[in-house]
């Protein structure tokens, strides 16, 4: 998939980063709209820190992965659960693309773990 940043640069997102983008966006839409309620009820919002989620026990399931990714993304972003979906989508794309291209064309595992 082609990703555009605010500075107008284009690049291709890796499969790993497309997965990270999709997880964060699906989680955000679910938490923001409370739909579907069966999925929303599995997420636990922090009572101490706004806009963070309580990470469940580590697994390969969507709830854990999306919660962990959101919390990592929030460390480098100012978006909140009250932000518009389009704002969050742009911020996630820009953050992922910037991290992916941070190390140039050389392979680096941090391309897929940083925001």
ABEGO torsion letter per residue (X at the ends): XBBBBAAGBBBBBBAAAAAAAAAAAAAAAAAAAGOBAAAAAABBBBAABBGBBBBBBBBABAAAAAAAAAAAAAAABABBAABBAAAAAAAAAAAAAAAAAAAEABBBAAAAABX
